[in-house]
Amino acid sequence: VKPEVRLRVTLERLGPTFIKLAQILSIRPDLIPKEYCKELEKLQDDVPEFSYEEVMEIIEKEFGRGINHLFTHFEKKPIKSASISQVHMAVLHSGERVAVKVQRPNVKMMMETDIEIMYYFAKLIEEHESFHGFKPTKIVSDFKEWTEKELDFRIEARNAKRFAQNFKGSRTVHIPKVYDELTSEKVLTLEFIGGVELHDIADIK
């Protein structure tokens, strides 16, 4: 087994925090070899999904009502599963199609623990004289700050509304509508818009 494959499998087994770190590294060929970037790209798409039962439990806890009361239809299988959340297509009682982003169960607690472990090892690296001038604790600190913001979907909702206002009237940019009544810290509901992933654009003719 190639070393880059072993790294990808190891990071995947370590859980959401390390998968997120791998996703960031996959777009940084200035930090790691290209063959590692290519292998870690697989974690952009191939992240194990969590169960529909867990999705229902999270939504019910966030809004105090079950999925059947909030939506006329809710796809059990997610459209996409990522390190922090997964997205399901649903239909509102108004008939509008929406994308419902649901945070992974207990992911915040797991990430906080994982980041503390990262800090521990980062400090050990900094103390080693061969790494003089390299500041891994700063990298972990930046990663922590960015991750904490990503774990609160209300921040993403505010940013989406700000972008929508900035691009109001644009013919080329469309920002999906945010449904505030179905948005919380752990659930984000947006207007459903079909699209193509950035790394697939080159395949379009």
Disulfide bonds with the S-S distance in Angstrom:
none
